Amino acid sequence: MCGIFGYCNFLIEKTRGEILDTLIEGLQTLEYKGYDSSGVSIQGDELSSINVYKQTGEISNLKREIDLHNPNRDLPFISHCGIAHTRWATHGEVRYANCHPHNSDSSNEFVVVHNGVITNFDNLKALLARKGHVFKGDTDTECIPKLYKQLYDTSIRLGYSLDFHVLTSLVLERLEGSYGLLCTSSHFPDEVVAARKGSPLVIGVKGRRNLNVDFIEIEYLDHKENYLEINVPNKNPGGIPPSVPLKYDTCLRKSPPLRSQYIEASTREGSVSTFNYVSSRELLADNGLPQPIEFYLSSDYSSLAQYADKVLHLEDNDIAHIYDGELHIHRSKSDPEAFPFRAVQTLERKFSQMKKGSHDYLMRKKAYEGPEISKCFEERSQFL
């Protein structure tokens, strides 16, 4: 695990070369964390195709790997989602098969980058192997895209068409441990999902016009009474997938976007202020219409400084879903004690300041990150 970076453009034409350059530059902002390999995933020449490029060693090796494949850098995309990763080997040796991004199969139906530790990896790998999935590496991450494909194929076979975020919630229900992850899919072109539990993820936003938003409302997957059940005979306890209740409105269609409205929102200190609150999941321009917009996703807040105007921090068990210029934040269950929204903050500090945070030196910053690192090693020790 090490660094995650993603980039999405909507109604802003970018060439493949520009998209690749943005992803590579994003990875370079994460180099200070250390790494032993890197990789990127972008859309292929066809709408329902994904290309993955990765290589061990420095990011310069990744650039050469991309050049060897000679993708058409001039191909334009009005909408696109790409993801990237720098890896520092903790589970599986340094070799090509263990580099991120990891795919579900040779067709790259699902592609994932991931930080964290999947503690039930061995059980998932054994189960997925019995289902016919072939593993090429030794990482815990590789089970995630294959789990996506297993659940997706099962839902299609049973006649259900799931939204990307609903499919993601079913995947996450079966993962134990910690994760910060991004996933793209040829079945959901120009979409990306991001999820975190114990591993940080931040979303940066940049609009062509002023963004008229202070908060984004949380959507809960269990807010409907009507639901469908997927019942699958299963001889293996803990198999894939069990009987899973799926809420009708979130399973079969994307609900229409609402519009932003002003509300009285309580702050953490208990005072009351008027904020522009987006109940629609859309990030609107001042005129209230969808706008050309760019999203940047990263495991490190500091890497967004040179790109984004505003940022939103995901919290544990959040699922972010970006598509059609909209940002949706989902959670599986409603918690009456939790805030029903995520704050959108304006970026004002310089990149050099953000890398150090509130500390005078990067070394001091890393020292204060010790407790989080210790937590990761404690989870990792379960494999030993």
RAMO-V425746 format. One record per helix or strand. SS is the DSSP state (A for helix, B for strand). FROM is the first residue (numbers start at 0). LEN is the number of residues. If there is no record, write none. Layout:
BEGIN
ss->SS from->FROM len->LEN
ss->SS from->FROM len->LEN
END
This chain:
BEGIN
ss->B from->2 len->13
ss->A from->15 len->13
ss->A from->30 len->3
ss->B from->36 len->7
ss->B from->49 len->7
ss->A from->58 len->11
ss->B from->75 len->12
ss->A from->95 len->3
ss->B from->101 len->2
ss->B from->109 len->9
ss->A from->120 len->10
ss->A from->141 len->16
ss->A from->163 len->10
ss->B from->176 len->9
ss->B from->187 len->11
ss->B from->201 len->6
ss->B from->214 len->6
ss->B from->226 len->4
ss->B from->243 len->4
ss->A from->247 len->5
ss->B from->260 len->6
ss->B from->271 len->7
ss->B from->281 len->1
ss->B from->283 len->1
ss->B from->289 len->1
ss->B from->292 len->6
ss->A from->300 len->4
ss->B from->309 len->4
ss->B from->318 len->5
ss->B from->325 len->6
ss->B from->340 len->6
ss->A from->350 len->6
ss->A from->361 len->7
ss->A from->369 len->14
END
